[in-house]
Amino acid sequence: MLDVKKIEAAINMISAEKKISKEKLIEIIESALKTAYKKDYGTKDDKVNVKLNLEEWTIEISLEKTLVKKVENPSLEISFEELWEDASNFEEWDVIEIDVTDDVMNDDWGESFWRIASQAARQVIIQKIADSEKEKIYELFEWKEWQVVNMKVDLVEWWKVVFDYNWNQVILPKSEQVSKDNYVADARFYVLVAEVTNKELWNPKVVLSRKRPEIVPAIFEAYVPEIAEGIVTIDKVVRHPWIKSKLLVSSNYEQIDPVWTLIWQKWMRVKSVMEELSWEKIDVIPNWNDVREIIKRALTPAQVLKVEVNENDLLANVYINSEEKPKAVGKSWVNINLASELVWYKINLIEVESENKEES
C-alpha cells in the first residue's frame, strides 16, 4: 500500500535540499502517478485525476468520463448501463468522475501498481527537478547576459567546473574553460554569462564562459567606472585565451585619454584585469581614424617603420627591420593574427635594411 507519510518525508527533504516548493513537488508526484496509471492500467486517452493530500495523508485517483447513450470511446465515455442505479442522477453529456482509488489500492494489485508507479514517479521527479533547477538558474541570470559574475568554485570534475552562485550550482563546461586557469575548490573567478535562452518549453539554457573575448571588456567594466558612465568605450576586442587580448578603445570626450583610463596609474586597472584572466597579456589601442596608426600600435611590441594599405583588397604592407619581425609575429603567430583580426586587414610583413628606414 502507498505510505503517504513516507511521501511527505521525501517531499520535505527534497524541498529543503533542492529549494523547490512543496506545492511543485506534489504537482510532480501527481503527474507521475497519472502517467503510471495510463501506462499500466489504462490508456493514453484516459483523463486521470490524482489528488495527493498531505494533511490527511490520502491519495485519491479518479477518471473523468462523459455520460453517453452509446459508448464509442471507452477511455473517455461511459454508458448509463454502466452506472447502474447512479445513472438517474445524471443526464447525457454530463462529465462525471469515477473514483478508482480502491481498485488501485486493493490487495490484488495495489502493491504491483505502487512498484510500477514509484519507478515512473522517480524518473519524472528526477527530470522535473532538473527542469526546475534549470528554470531557477535561468531566472537568476535572465538579466545578466554579457555581464561578468564573480563566483566561487564549488566542485571540479574532469570535464566540468561547478560554481556556486547564491547557493545554486552552475556549470562551466569544458568547451568554455581556459587551460591556464587554476580551477580549485573555493577559488573565485569572474565568469561571463555568455548565453541566456529559453526557446524551448522546459529547456532554459545558461552558458557560462571564461574563453570568449567578450569577457575582457566585461571585466574591465567592473574596474573602470568610466565605461559604465559612457565616458570611455571599448569598440572591439580580439583574443587568444590566456595568451593575449587586444582592445580598440575610444573616448566621447577629447580631454579624456581612453588608453590611460583603462591602464590607470602604475598600470593598476589593466593589471587587475590581467590578474583576473590568469595574467593574460592585454594591449590597449586607441581607435584612431587612420587604420595605419592602429596597425602600428596593434603590432606592439614591434617597432614599425611604415604601413601602406590597400583599402579595396583590405591588405596592409608593414615595413619593419628584420630584428623586429619576431616581436610583430609573436609566439605561434598570435600577435600578428590578432592585429589582423582587429582591423580586418591581411597584414604582410616586409623586412627592410636598416639604411632604408623611413619614418612615416
Secondary structure, 3 states (H helix, E strand, C coil): CCCHHHHHHHHHHHHHHHCCCHHHHHHHHHHHHHHHHHHHHCCCCCEEEEEEECCCCEEEEEEEEEEECCCCCCCCEEEHHHHHHHHHHCCCCCEEEEECHHHHHCCCCHHHHHHHHHHHHHHHHHHHHHHHHHHHHHHHHCCCCCCEEEEEEEEECCCEEEEEECCEEEEEEHHHCCCCCCCCCCCEEEEEEEEEECCCCCCCEEEEECCCCCHHHHHHHHHCHHHHCCCEEEEEEEEECCCEEEEEEEECCCCCCHHHHHHCHHHHHHHHHHHHCCCCEEEEEECCCCHHHHHHHHCCCCCEEEEEEECCCCEEEEEEEHHHHHHHHCHHHHHHHHHHHHHCCEEEEEEECHHHCCCC
